[in-house]
Amino acid sequence: MISHKRLASVFFKPFPQITWKYPPYEHKIYLTFDDGPYPPLTKPLLNLLEQMKVPATFFLSGENIYRYRHQLSELDYSGHQLGNHLFHHVPLFGMKTAKLVREINKTDELILENWRRIATAFRPPYGVFSPQLFTALQSTSKKLVLWTVMAYDFKWEKERILKHLLYQTHAGDIIVFHDSPKTSSVLLEVLPPFINHCHSRGWSFELI
């Protein structure tokens, strides 16, 4: 199987407006979580990151912010970064600039309303980008952030996820996990050994 990192090195380099990794000489790792919030998982996840003193970037879905609006007061993202993951979790194929801007702005408003935070980073659902998205992000002053290592926590068992992460991850990588019902059974078990592995390599964790 061709790694996402190899694909990224080929397809993302012609697009300097995309952040998909950082220089390896900085010895840093960038944890990111897509698709949240999902309070039954988000709350223990935030507790775990606080205990391990690891910051992360959460790309939030506007639709999920609205869905769980009555449970958001228990989610404290202090020390972490909030990013925009569009309102609806759909691929952007064929989506016009005006609709993209509406979806981004609607999610921005929900993030601001609930956490008094401004999301400066954006990750499109499924990593799909387009000329229309570049235009929309320019008008909303957002940085497009993709990744180099996908955890596949939404479909693999714990042992396979961890083996994949330990093999694929290198300094400078942006790692994608998912804060969703699909990952509830594995995420909290995979993260501690993965974080400890990164620390043992001398890598620290940083925000995007």
C-alpha positions in Angstrom: 0.0 0.0 0.0 1.4 3.4 -0.9 1.5 5.6 2.1 -0.3 8.9 2.3 3.0 10.5 3.0 4.4 9.5 -0.4 1.2 10.7 -2.1 1.5 14.0 -0.2 5.1 14.5 -1.3 4.0 14.2 -4.9 0.6 15.9 -5.0 0.9 18.7 -2.4 4.2 20.2 -3.2 2.9 22.1 -6.2 0.4 23.8 -3.9 2.5 26.0 -1.5 -0.8 27.3 0.1 -1.3 23.8 1.7 0.3 22.9 5.0 0.8 19.2 5.1 4.0 18.8 7.1 6.7 20.8 8.9 10.6 20.6 8.8 11.9 17.4 10.4 14.8 19.3 12.0 12.4 21.0 14.4 11.8 17.5 16.0 8.0 18.2 16.5 4.9 16.2 15.9 1.5 17.7 15.2 -1.6 15.9 16.6 -4.9 16.7 15.0 -8.4 15.3 15.5 -11.1 15.6 12.9 -14.9 15.4 13.0 -15.6 16.4 16.6 -17.0 17.3 18.9 -18.4 14.0 20.1 -18.8 14.7 23.9 -18.8 11.0 25.1 -15.3 10.7 23.6 -14.1 14.3 23.4 -14.3 14.9 27.2 -12.1 11.8 28.2 -9.8 12.6 25.2 -9.2 16.1 26.5 -8.6 14.7 30.0 -6.0 12.3 28.6 -4.2 15.0 26.6 -4.1 17.2 29.7 -2.7 14.4 31.8 0.0 13.7 29.2 0.6 17.5 28.7 0.1 17.2 24.9 -1.5 20.0 22.8 -3.5 19.2 19.8 -5.5 20.8 17.0 -9.2 19.9 16.8 -10.9 20.4 13.4 -14.5 20.8 14.4 -17.6 20.0 12.3 -20.2 22.7 12.5 -22.9 20.1 12.1 -21.7 18.3 15.2 -21.3 21.5 17.2 -24.9 22.1 16.6 -26.0 18.5 17.2 -24.3 18.4 20.6 -25.0 22.0 21.5 -26.5 21.1 24.9 -23.4 19.2 26.0 -20.6 21.6 24.9 -20.2 23.4 28.3 -18.3 20.3 29.6 -15.7 20.5 26.8 -12.6 22.6 27.8 -10.3 23.0 24.8 -7.8 25.2 26.8 -4.3 24.7 25.6 -5.5 23.3 22.3 -6.2 24.8 18.9 -9.6 24.8 17.2 -9.9 24.5 13.4 -12.8 24.6 11.0 -13.9 21.3 9.3 -16.8 22.8 7.3 -20.4 22.6 8.5 -21.5 19.4 6.6 -19.0 16.5 6.4 -19.2 16.1 2.6 -16.6 16.0 -0.2 -16.2 19.3 -1.9 -16.4 18.1 -5.4 -18.4 20.6 -7.4 -19.2 22.8 -4.5 -19.2 26.5 -5.5 -17.2 29.2 -3.8 -20.3 31.0 -2.3 -21.5 27.8 -0.7 -18.1 27.0 0.7 -17.8 30.4 2.3 -21.3 30.0 3.9 -20.3 26.6 5.3 -17.0 27.9 6.6 -18.6 31.1 8.1 -21.4 29.1 9.8 -18.9 26.8 11.5 -16.7 29.8 12.5 -19.8 31.4 14.1 -20.5 28.3 16.1 -16.9 28.0 17.3 -16.9 31.7 18.3 -20.3 31.4 20.0 -19.4 28.4 22.1 -15.7 28.8 22.9 -14.9 32.5 22.0 -12.2 31.3 19.7 -11.3 32.2 16.1 -10.4 29.3 13.9 -7.6 30.3 11.6 -6.9 26.8 10.2 -9.2 24.8 7.9 -9.2 21.1 6.9 -11.6 20.0 4.2 -13.6 16.7 4.8 -11.8 13.8 3.2 -8.8 16.1 2.4 -10.5 17.2 -0.9 -9.5 20.6 -2.2 -10.3 22.6 -5.3 -9.7 26.0 -6.9 -13.0 27.1 -5.4 -11.8 26.2 -1.9 -8.6 28.2 -2.3 -10.7 31.2 -3.2 -13.1 30.6 -0.3 -10.1 30.3 2.2 -8.5 33.4 0.9 -11.7 35.4 1.5 -12.1 33.9 5.0 -8.3 34.3 5.9 -7.8 30.6 6.6 -4.8 28.3 6.3 -5.4 25.0 4.5 -4.0 22.1 6.6 -3.9 18.5 5.4 -1.6 15.8 6.8 1.1 13.2 6.2 0.0 10.3 8.4 -3.6 9.0 8.6 -4.2 6.9 11.8 -7.0 4.8 10.2 -8.5 4.8 13.7 -12.0 4.7 12.2 -11.6 1.2 10.6 -8.6 -0.7 12.1 -8.1 -2.5 15.4 -5.8 -1.1 18.0 -2.7 -3.2 17.3 -2.8 -2.4 13.6 -3.3 1.3 14.1 -0.3 1.5 16.6 2.0 -0.6 14.3 1.2 1.7 11.4 1.7 4.9 13.4 5.1 3.7 14.8 6.3 2.8 11.4 5.0 5.8 9.4 5.6 8.7 11.9 8.6 10.9 11.6 9.5 14.3 13.0 7.6 17.1 11.3 4.5 14.9 10.5 0.9 16.0 10.9 -1.1 13.1 12.3 -4.8 12.7 11.8 -7.0 11.0 14.4 -10.8 11.2 14.6 -13.0 12.3 17.4 -16.1 10.3 16.6 -18.3 7.3 17.5 -16.3 5.2 15.1 -13.1 5.6 17.1 -14.4 5.4 20.7 -13.2 1.8 21.2 -9.6 2.4 20.1 -8.6 6.1 20.4 -7.9 6.3 24.1 -6.0 3.1 24.1 -3.8 3.9 21.1 -2.8 7.5 22.1 -0.8 6.8 25.3 1.7 4.4 23.7 1.9 6.5 20.6 2.6 9.7 22.5 5.2 7.8 24.7 6.9 6.5 21.6 7.2 10.1 20.2 8.6 11.3 23.4 11.2 8.5 23.5 12.4 9.7 20.0 12.9 13.2 21.4 10.0 14.7 19.6 7.7 17.2 21.3 4.1 18.1 20.3 3.1 21.4 18.9 0.0 23.2 17.5 -0.4 23.9 13.8 
